[in-house]
Amino acid sequence: MGKLAILELHQNNEGFQVVLEVGQGGSRPHTIVKGQLPRLQDLLQHYQSWQAAYYQMGQSYRVIRPISIALEGTLTTRRKNCVDLAEVLQDTFN
């Protein structure tokens, strides 16, 4: 049998309590991970902040590429900002 993953979401005042169970189909799960997800608005805000910082680094989701890009600050500063915001986003899942 294949693997079976069960994701349980339980709403509470702070967002959602999450339980992930992973195991072989037909047997008890061998991995159980519990966590807390924030309210949707908090998660959405952190994701949008990280996404904006990522795209400012010059990565674009558009098919049309600009001829030139004016960057404020150094690439190192932008990369650090993107990494910092990614850590904030990741922390919202813990």
PyMOL commands that place a pseudoatom at each C-alpha (Angstrom):
pseudoatom trace, name=CA, resn=MET, resi=1, chain=A, elem=C, hetatm=0, pos=[0.000, 0.000, 0.000]
pseudoatom trace, name=CA, resn=GLY, resi=2, chain=A, elem=C, hetatm=0, pos=[1.002, 3.604, -0.475]
pseudoatom trace, name=CA, resn=LYS, resi=3, chain=A, elem=C, hetatm=0, pos=[1.544, 6.294, 2.092]
pseudoatom trace, name=CA, resn=LEU, resi=4, chain=A, elem=C, hetatm=0, pos=[-1.381, 7.998, 3.757]
pseudoatom trace, name=CA, resn=ALA, resi=5, chain=A, elem=C, hetatm=0, pos=[-1.298, 11.593, 5.018]
pseudoatom trace, name=CA, resn=ILE, resi=6, chain=A, elem=C, hetatm=0, pos=[-4.073, 13.021, 7.186]
pseudoatom trace, name=CA, resn=LEU, resi=7, chain=A, elem=C, hetatm=0, pos=[-4.238, 16.749, 7.866]
pseudoatom trace, name=CA, resn=GLU, resi=8, chain=A, elem=C, hetatm=0, pos=[-6.613, 17.846, 10.631]
pseudoatom trace, name=CA, resn=LEU, resi=9, chain=A, elem=C, hetatm=0, pos=[-7.521, 21.518, 11.076]
pseudoatom trace, name=CA, resn=HIS, resi=10, chain=A, elem=C, hetatm=0, pos=[-9.276, 22.685, 14.251]
pseudoatom trace, name=CA, resn=GLN, resi=11, chain=A, elem=C, hetatm=0, pos=[-10.261, 26.342, 14.488]
pseudoatom trace, name=CA, resn=ASN, resi=12, chain=A, elem=C, hetatm=0, pos=[-9.596, 28.212, 17.725]
pseudoatom trace, name=CA, resn=ASN, resi=13, chain=A, elem=C, hetatm=0, pos=[-9.366, 31.860, 18.831]
pseudoatom trace, name=CA, resn=GLU, resi=14, chain=A, elem=C, hetatm=0, pos=[-5.786, 32.255, 17.529]
pseudoatom trace, name=CA, resn=GLY, resi=15, chain=A, elem=C, hetatm=0, pos=[-6.266, 30.594, 14.134]
pseudoatom trace, name=CA, resn=PHE, resi=16, chain=A, elem=C, hetatm=0, pos=[-6.090, 26.837, 13.571]
pseudoatom trace, name=CA, resn=GLN, resi=17, chain=A, elem=C, hetatm=0, pos=[-4.597, 23.952, 15.493]
pseudoatom trace, name=CA, resn=VAL, resi=18, chain=A, elem=C, hetatm=0, pos=[-3.097, 21.554, 12.926]
pseudoatom trace, name=CA, resn=VAL, resi=19, chain=A, elem=C, hetatm=0, pos=[-2.273, 17.856, 13.228]
pseudoatom trace, name=CA, resn=LEU, resi=20, chain=A, elem=C, hetatm=0, pos=[-0.464, 16.041, 10.388]
pseudoatom trace, name=CA, resn=GLU, resi=21, chain=A, elem=C, hetatm=0, pos=[-0.269, 12.236, 10.491]
pseudoatom trace, name=CA, resn=VAL, resi=22, chain=A, elem=C, hetatm=0, pos=[1.841, 10.318, 7.962]
pseudoatom trace, name=CA, resn=GLY, resi=23, chain=A, elem=C, hetatm=0, pos=[2.079, 6.559, 7.656]
pseudoatom trace, name=CA, resn=GLN, resi=24, chain=A, elem=C, hetatm=0, pos=[1.582, 3.531, 5.464]
pseudoatom trace, name=CA, resn=GLY, resi=25, chain=A, elem=C, hetatm=0, pos=[-1.985, 2.979, 4.313]
pseudoatom trace, name=CA, resn=GLY, resi=26, chain=A, elem=C, hetatm=0, pos=[-3.780, 0.495, 6.573]
pseudoatom trace, name=CA, resn=SER, resi=27, chain=A, elem=C, hetatm=0, pos=[-1.465, 0.951, 9.584]
pseudoatom trace, name=CA, resn=ARG, resi=28, chain=A, elem=C, hetatm=0, pos=[-0.930, 3.452, 12.380]
pseudoatom trace, name=CA, resn=PRO, resi=29, chain=A, elem=C, hetatm=0, pos=[0.896, 6.671, 11.447]
pseudoatom trace, name=CA, resn=HIS, resi=30, chain=A, elem=C, hetatm=0, pos=[4.664, 6.667, 12.015]
pseudoatom trace, name=CA, resn=THR, resi=31, chain=A, elem=C, hetatm=0, pos=[4.908, 10.472, 12.125]
pseudoatom trace, name=CA, resn=ILE, resi=32, chain=A, elem=C, hetatm=0, pos=[2.609, 12.870, 13.951]
pseudoatom trace, name=CA, resn=VAL, resi=33, chain=A, elem=C, hetatm=0, pos=[3.308, 16.604, 13.836]
pseudoatom trace, name=CA, resn=LYS, resi=34, chain=A, elem=C, hetatm=0, pos=[1.248, 19.171, 15.728]
pseudoatom trace, name=CA, resn=GLY, resi=35, chain=A, elem=C, hetatm=0, pos=[1.323, 22.892, 15.099]
pseudoatom trace, name=CA, resn=GLN, resi=36, chain=A, elem=C, hetatm=0, pos=[-0.596, 26.126, 15.050]
pseudoatom trace, name=CA, resn=LEU, resi=37, chain=A, elem=C, hetatm=0, pos=[-1.521, 28.218, 12.013]
pseudoatom trace, name=CA, resn=PRO, resi=38, chain=A, elem=C, hetatm=0, pos=[-2.283, 31.907, 12.530]
pseudoatom trace, name=CA, resn=ARG, resi=39, chain=A, elem=C, hetatm=0, pos=[-5.488, 33.590, 11.511]
pseudoatom trace, name=CA, resn=LEU, resi=40, chain=A, elem=C, hetatm=0, pos=[-5.661, 33.863, 7.732]
pseudoatom trace, name=CA, resn=GLN, resi=41, chain=A, elem=C, hetatm=0, pos=[-5.157, 37.638, 7.708]
pseudoatom trace, name=CA, resn=ASP, resi=42, chain=A, elem=C, hetatm=0, pos=[-1.824, 37.299, 9.575]
pseudoatom trace, name=CA, resn=LEU, resi=43, chain=A, elem=C, hetatm=0, pos=[-0.606, 34.580, 7.225]
pseudoatom trace, name=CA, resn=LEU, resi=44, chain=A, elem=C, hetatm=0, pos=[-1.695, 36.502, 4.148]
pseudoatom trace, name=CA, resn=GLN, resi=45, chain=A, elem=C, hetatm=0, pos=[0.065, 39.663, 5.340]
pseudoatom trace, name=CA, resn=HIS, resi=46, chain=A, elem=C, hetatm=0, pos=[3.363, 37.843, 6.011]
pseudoatom trace, name=CA, resn=TYR, resi=47, chain=A, elem=C, hetatm=0, pos=[3.189, 36.051, 2.642]
pseudoatom trace, name=CA, resn=GLN, resi=48, chain=A, elem=C, hetatm=0, pos=[2.532, 39.275, 0.743]
pseudoatom trace, name=CA, resn=SER, resi=49, chain=A, elem=C, hetatm=0, pos=[5.424, 41.047, 2.525]
pseudoatom trace, name=CA, resn=TRP, resi=50, chain=A, elem=C, hetatm=0, pos=[7.826, 38.243, 1.637]
pseudoatom trace, name=CA, resn=GLN, resi=51, chain=A, elem=C, hetatm=0, pos=[6.526, 38.060, -1.951]
pseudoatom trace, name=CA, resn=ALA, resi=52, chain=A, elem=C, hetatm=0, pos=[7.005, 41.811, -2.475]
pseudoatom trace, name=CA, resn=ALA, resi=53, chain=A, elem=C, hetatm=0, pos=[10.579, 41.637, -1.132]
pseudoatom trace, name=CA, resn=TYR, resi=54, chain=A, elem=C, hetatm=0, pos=[11.349, 38.615, -3.331]
pseudoatom trace, name=CA, resn=TYR, resi=55, chain=A, elem=C, hetatm=0, pos=[10.129, 40.335, -6.493]
pseudoatom trace, name=CA, resn=GLN, resi=56, chain=A, elem=C, hetatm=0, pos=[12.078, 43.486, -5.638]
pseudoatom trace, name=CA, resn=MET, resi=57, chain=A, elem=C, hetatm=0, pos=[15.260, 41.407, -5.839]
pseudoatom trace, name=CA, resn=GLY, resi=58, chain=A, elem=C, hetatm=0, pos=[14.770, 41.305, -9.603]
pseudoatom trace, name=CA, resn=GLN, resi=59, chain=A, elem=C, hetatm=0, pos=[12.886, 38.027, -9.844]
pseudoatom trace, name=CA, resn=SER, resi=60, chain=A, elem=C, hetatm=0, pos=[9.753, 38.586, -11.839]
pseudoatom trace, name=CA, resn=TYR, resi=61, chain=A, elem=C, hetatm=0, pos=[6.717, 36.447, -12.417]
pseudoatom trace, name=CA, resn=ARG, resi=62, chain=A, elem=C, hetatm=0, pos=[5.891, 38.308, -15.625]
pseudoatom trace, name=CA, resn=VAL, resi=63, chain=A, elem=C, hetatm=0, pos=[6.698, 36.962, -19.077]
pseudoatom trace, name=CA, resn=ILE, resi=64, chain=A, elem=C, hetatm=0, pos=[7.808, 40.408, -20.294]
pseudoatom trace, name=CA, resn=ARG, resi=65, chain=A, elem=C, hetatm=0, pos=[11.179, 41.362, -18.843]
pseudoatom trace, name=CA, resn=PRO, resi=66, chain=A, elem=C, hetatm=0, pos=[12.160, 45.019, -18.345]
pseudoatom trace, name=CA, resn=ILE, resi=67, chain=A, elem=C, hetatm=0, pos=[15.187, 46.361, -20.227]
pseudoatom trace, name=CA, resn=SER, resi=68, chain=A, elem=C, hetatm=0, pos=[16.652, 47.834, -17.062]
pseudoatom trace, name=CA, resn=ILE, resi=69, chain=A, elem=C, hetatm=0, pos=[15.817, 47.776, -13.368]
pseudoatom trace, name=CA, resn=ALA, resi=70, chain=A, elem=C, hetatm=0, pos=[16.596, 50.567, -10.925]
pseudoatom trace, name=CA, resn=LEU, resi=71, chain=A, elem=C, hetatm=0, pos=[17.534, 49.118, -7.544]
pseudoatom trace, name=CA, resn=GLU, resi=72, chain=A, elem=C, hetatm=0, pos=[17.470, 51.088, -4.349]
pseudoatom trace, name=CA, resn=GLY, resi=73, chain=A, elem=C, hetatm=0, pos=[20.116, 49.737, -1.995]
pseudoatom trace, name=CA, resn=THR, resi=74, chain=A, elem=C, hetatm=0, pos=[22.491, 46.880, -2.606]
pseudoatom trace, name=CA, resn=LEU, resi=75, chain=A, elem=C, hetatm=0, pos=[21.559, 43.386, -3.668]
pseudoatom trace, name=CA, resn=THR, resi=76, chain=A, elem=C, hetatm=0, pos=[22.928, 42.141, -0.346]
pseudoatom trace, name=CA, resn=THR, resi=77, chain=A, elem=C, hetatm=0, pos=[20.514, 44.407, 1.534]
pseudoatom trace, name=CA, resn=ARG, resi=78, chain=A, elem=C, hetatm=0, pos=[17.583, 43.243, -0.584]
pseudoatom trace, name=CA, resn=ARG, resi=79, chain=A, elem=C, hetatm=0, pos=[18.544, 39.587, -0.152]
pseudoatom trace, name=CA, resn=LYS, resi=80, chain=A, elem=C, hetatm=0, pos=[18.795, 40.018, 3.636]
pseudoatom trace, name=CA, resn=ASN, resi=81, chain=A, elem=C, hetatm=0, pos=[15.380, 41.715, 3.719]
pseudoatom trace, name=CA, resn=CYS, resi=82, chain=A, elem=C, hetatm=0, pos=[13.892, 38.855, 1.690]
pseudoatom trace, name=CA, resn=VAL, resi=83, chain=A, elem=C, hetatm=0, pos=[15.454, 36.222, 3.981]
pseudoatom trace, name=CA, resn=ASP, resi=84, chain=A, elem=C, hetatm=0, pos=[14.258, 38.079, 7.103]
pseudoatom trace, name=CA, resn=LEU, resi=85, chain=A, elem=C, hetatm=0, pos=[10.688, 38.249, 5.763]
pseudoatom trace, name=CA, resn=ALA, resi=86, chain=A, elem=C, hetatm=0, pos=[10.845, 34.567, 4.755]
pseudoatom trace, name=CA, resn=GLU, resi=87, chain=A, elem=C, hetatm=0, pos=[11.784, 33.715, 8.359]
pseudoatom trace, name=CA, resn=VAL, resi=88, chain=A, elem=C, hetatm=0, pos=[8.821, 35.767, 9.654]
pseudoatom trace, name=CA, resn=LEU, resi=89, chain=A, elem=C, hetatm=0, pos=[6.543, 33.900, 7.226]
pseudoatom trace, name=CA, resn=GLN, resi=90, chain=A, elem=C, hetatm=0, pos=[8.017, 30.557, 8.288]
pseudoatom trace, name=CA, resn=ASP, resi=91, chain=A, elem=C, hetatm=0, pos=[7.557, 31.444, 11.972]
pseudoatom trace, name=CA, resn=THR, resi=92, chain=A, elem=C, hetatm=0, pos=[3.839, 31.979, 11.371]
pseudoatom trace, name=CA, resn=PHE, resi=93, chain=A, elem=C, hetatm=0, pos=[3.573, 28.260, 10.536]
pseudoatom trace, name=CA, resn=ASN, resi=94, chain=A, elem=C, hetatm=0, pos=[5.221, 27.203, 13.832]
for i in range(1, 94): cmd.bond("trace and resi %d" % i, "trace and resi %d" % (i + 1))
show_as sticks, trace
zoom trace
